[in-house]
Amino acid sequence: MYMKSLLATVLFVMIFLKDASAQKYNGRFSGEQPGLSSSAEFVVLNNKLKGKVFMNGKQANIDGTVKDSASEGTVFDVEMSITYNYRSVLRGNELHFFIKFPELNDQEVELVMNRERNASITRPATIKSTKTAGAKDARLIGLWRHTEVLSSGSGDNYASFATDYFMEFKTDGTVLSWTGRSGGGSGNVSIEGNGSAKADMGEWYTEGKTLFLIDPVTKQKGSVLFYAEQNRMMLHDGGQ
């Protein structure tokens, strides 16, 4: 059962992001200011930021880059089909997002938003760890996260839903996988769900570019190809 669950996660998710300073932008933010309600949802891959910002329900698409706790790029107003420049900075869990409007003599409008959920990662309960022999590529060791964002529609019909997935490779040959919290919504309707109460656990080792995953009870073995660098990992089955 574990092997089926873990492999399904691996082949479906495919890309995991290791925690790094740029990954602080991953997630959802929201804020209220006089006359202005704003929210944002971002995904970062290789320091490239993609996402959406909503101002009083109006959608804008974000395309930018992240360096440390700062980001800059463009904002595309979907309703007006106009592109603006933006810059932002993260101060803890508080996001300051500035949009420059040329029609207002390049005046910047500041949006202040807070992260919607705790940035810390809660690890579910697990059963006692096991150990396995075999080489273990050091690049895989640590905690990895993938945020999947699903969206559809546009304007008043726009809806989105995001879910975090985690894998943790330990030096003793133990690998844990679990689903984190999820949330999203459309218009004034929001939905949020809790993550897994318990992590799936198995064993792992590597041979060349192949990652082997083992069910600790049945000893059933599965394998996937992997690619890893400092802050990024990809797992795939070798298909197109």
N, C-alpha and C positions, 0 to 999 in steps of 0.2 A: 504494500500500500504506500509506504514512504517513497519507494523508488519511483512509482508512477506519479506521485504528487510532485516530487522534486524535479523530475525530468520534464513534466508538463510546464512547470514554472520556468525552467531554463530555456526551453525551446520557444515558449511564448514571449517571454520578456526580452531575451536576447542581450540587452545591454544594461549593465549595472554601472552606477556612478559611485566611486569611492569618495568618502567625505573629504572635502577640501574647502579652502576659503571661498572659491567661486560658487560652490554648491550651496552656500547660504542663501542664494537667491531662489533656489528651488522651493516651490510651495505657493501658498496663497496668502494674500494680505488684504486688509480692508480698513476703512477709516471713515469718520464722519467729521465734517467741518461745516461752518455756517453756510447753508445753502448748497452744500456739495457732499454727495455720498460717493465714495470711490472704492474700488476693489481691483485686485490684480492677481493673476496666476502666471507663474513663470516655470520654465524648464531650461536648464543649462547643460550643454554638452560641449566639451572642449572650449570652455569659456565663451561660447556663443549662446546668447540669451534669446529665447523665443517665448511669446506669451501674448496675453491680452490684458488691457486695462479698461475698466468700465467707469464712466463718470456720469452720475445720475442716469444710469441705465444705458448710456450710449457707448458703443464698443469701439475700441481702437486696438489695432494689432501692433505688437512690439517686435522689433528686430534690432538687437544690439550686441555688445560685447561686455564682458565682465573682467575687471582687474581688481583683485583684492575685494574690498567692500564697495567699490564704485562701478557704475555701469553707464554707458552712453550709446546712443544709436538713434533710430527713427521710430516715430509713432504714426501709424496710418489710420486716419479717421474713416471708418467704414461708411458712415452715413454721408459724409461730405466728399469722400474720395480725395482727401488732402493729406499730405505727409508733413509732419513736423519733426523737429529735433528734440531729443530729451537727454537729460542726465539724471543720475540718481545716486544715492549713497545709503548704505545700510548702517545704522547705529544700533547695534544689538539686534533686537527684533523689530525695530522701528524703521520703516522705509520712507525716505524723503525723495519724492519723484517730481522733477521739474520739467515742464513742457514749455518751449519757447514759441510764442505766437508772433510772427512777422507783422500781421495786421494790427497788432497792439504795440507797435514800435519795439518789437523783440522783447516784450515783457514776458517774464517767466511766471507761470502759475505753478504753485507748489501743492502737491498732494501728499498728505501725511497718512501713512497706513501702518498698521501693526500686523505681525504674523498671526494668522488665524489659529494656529495650534502650536504647541510646544515644539521647539526645534530639536529638543533632545530625543534620542531614540530609546524606546523602552523595549527591552528584550523579553520575549515571553518565557514562561517557565519551560524547562527542558528536563529530560530524563538524564540519568548519569552518563557522563561522557565515556566514549570508548576510544581506543587507539588502533591505528592501522599502520602497517609497514608500507614502504614505498617512498619514492622521491616526492617532494612537495615544493613546487615552484614558489619561491618567496614572494613573487609579485602578486600572488593571489591572496596571501595571508592578510586578514583584516576584515573590516565590515564594509559591505557594498550595498548601494541602494539604487533602485530604479523607480522613477516616478512616471507612471503611465497616465496620460491625459487624453480623454476621449471627448470630442466635441462635435456638435452638429448644429445646423441652422445658422441664422444670422439675424442681426437686429433684435427685435422684440422676441423672436423665436429661437434665439441662441441659447444653447444649453451645454454644460460641460460637467465632467466628472473625473476626478483624479484619485489614483490609488498608489500607495508606496509598497514596493516589494523589497525584501532584504535577504541577503545571504552573508554568512560570516564563516570564513575559513580559519580554523585554528591550527596552531603549530603542532598539536598532538594528533592531527589527522581527523579531527571532528569537523563536520560542516553542519551549520544550522540554516534553516530557511523558514521565513514566515511572511505573512501579509500584514502590512502596517495599516494605519487608519486611512479612510477614504472619505471624500466629500465632494460636493458640487451642487448644481441646481440650475434653475432657469427663472429669470425674472425675480419675483419676490419669494420664490420657493427654493429652499435649501435642503439638502440631504447630507447626512454625515453618518458614517459607520465606524465601529471599532474594528481593530485588527484582530489577528489570531490570538487566542488565549494561550496557545502552546505552540512551540516551534517544532518542525520536523527535524530530526537529527539523523545523520548518516556519517559515513567515513569517506575520505577522499585521498587521492594521490595523483601524481602526474607522470606522464611519459612523453617527453618531447612537447608537442603542441596538443596533446590529448589529456583531458581531465576525466578521471574515473571516479564514479560515485557508487557507493556500496551501501545496501540496506544492512544495518548492523544485526538484524534478526535472521533474515533469510539468506544473507550473503549474496543476494542478487546484485549483479553489477551492470551498470550502464556507463556510457561514455559520450562525451561531446568534445568538439574542438574548441580551443580557446585562444584569444588574443588579449594580451594585457600590456599596459604601460602604466605610468605613474598614477594617473587619476582616472583611468578608464579600463574597462574590461568588456569583452564581447564573448559570448558563448553561442555556438551554432552547431548544427548537425551536418554541415558540409554541403547542404543543398544550396540551390540558387535563392 
